[in-house]
């Protein structure tokens, strides 16, 4: 049977079983759930049962009714929802419905989430920076870390970051901006594609992705 557990500052002050089709909540003594506090309107809200479902409706209260931190006008309550009125928190408990909601959640999330962790690994593959000029010409630097910095401190430094969708490059420091395919790189991240040419502190490099 659904019930409402009323608490303030973490201390439970009352529990009320929802046995009627219509249960009222407010400051006036004739309400089914009485909360004697000026933040609560005389007739603040009402809970209506429709079969196994419970709907909470705000009765144009002065300070509003919140469910899980969001202001509502009328909303169906689910097991574990927290209703907030002023400083009072009212937890909605409906043990009979909890199994249904938990199983539905597991099935839905499992079907959607399960394939996702595999995708980034296949999409990215291996990547490296190949030096095209200067003393280290021909050298390849594998991009095995989440962030790889390249360049000369004090002159120009850029960072290549691995993200789920691919690699991006951005300027970290330096008065002389590096370029990608001839276009200057700023502090905003730019997507890298296989074959892109980078020039940084007078050295040319190529982004390679397999």
Secondary structure in CASP SS format (residue, H / E / C, confidence):
PFRMAT SS
TARGET T0000
AUTHOR 0000-0000-0000
METHOD secondary structure of the structure
MODEL  1
X C 1.00
X C 1.00
X E 1.00
X E 1.00
X E 1.00
X E 1.00
X E 1.00
X E 1.00
X C 1.00
X C 1.00
X E 1.00
X E 1.00
X E 1.00
X E 1.00
X E 1.00
X E 1.00
X E 1.00
X C 1.00
X C 1.00
X C 1.00
X C 1.00
X E 1.00
X E 1.00
X E 1.00
X E 1.00
X E 1.00
X C 1.00
X C 1.00
X C 1.00
X C 1.00
X C 1.00
X C 1.00
X E 1.00
X E 1.00
X C 1.00
X C 1.00
X C 1.00
X C 1.00
X C 1.00
X C 1.00
X C 1.00
X C 1.00
X C 1.00
X C 1.00
X E 1.00
X E 1.00
X E 1.00
X E 1.00
X E 1.00
X E 1.00
X C 1.00
X C 1.00
X E 1.00
X E 1.00
X E 1.00
X E 1.00
X E 1.00
X E 1.00
X C 1.00
X C 1.00
X C 1.00
X C 1.00
X C 1.00
X C 1.00
X E 1.00
X E 1.00
X E 1.00
X C 1.00
X C 1.00
X E 1.00
X E 1.00
X E 1.00
X C 1.00
X E 1.00
X E 1.00
X E 1.00
X E 1.00
X C 1.00
X C 1.00
X C 1.00
X C 1.00
X E 1.00
X E 1.00
X E 1.00
X E 1.00
X C 1.00
X C 1.00
X E 1.00
X E 1.00
X E 1.00
X E 1.00
X E 1.00
X E 1.00
X C 1.00
X H 1.00
X H 1.00
X H 1.00
X H 1.00
X H 1.00
X H 1.00
X H 1.00
X H 1.00
X H 1.00
X H 1.00
X H 1.00
X H 1.00
X H 1.00
X H 1.00
X H 1.00
X H 1.00
X H 1.00
X H 1.00
X H 1.00
X C 1.00
X C 1.00
X H 1.00
X H 1.00
X H 1.00
X H 1.00
X H 1.00
X H 1.00
X H 1.00
X H 1.00
X H 1.00
X C 1.00
X C 1.00
X E 1.00
X E 1.00
X E 1.00
X E 1.00
X E 1.00
X C 1.00
X C 1.00
X C 1.00
X C 1.00
X C 1.00
X C 1.00
X C 1.00
X C 1.00
X E 1.00
X E 1.00
X E 1.00
X C 1.00
X C 1.00
X C 1.00
X C 1.00
X E 1.00
X E 1.00
X E 1.00
X E 1.00
X E 1.00
X E 1.00
X C 1.00
X C 1.00
X C 1.00
X E 1.00
X E 1.00
X E 1.00
X E 1.00
X E 1.00
X E 1.00
X E 1.00
X E 1.00
X C 1.00
X C 1.00
X E 1.00
X E 1.00
X E 1.00
X E 1.00
X E 1.00
X E 1.00
X E 1.00
X E 1.00
X C 1.00
X C 1.00
X C 1.00
X C 1.00
X C 1.00
X E 1.00
X E 1.00
X C 1.00
X C 1.00
X E 1.00
X E 1.00
X C 1.00
X C 1.00
X C 1.00
X C 1.00
X C 1.00
X E 1.00
X E 1.00
X C 1.00
X C 1.00
X C 1.00
X C 1.00
X C 1.00
X E 1.00
X E 1.00
X E 1.00
X E 1.00
X C 1.00
X C 1.00
X E 1.00
X E 1.00
X E 1.00
X E 1.00
X E 1.00
X E 1.00
X E 1.00
X C 1.00
END
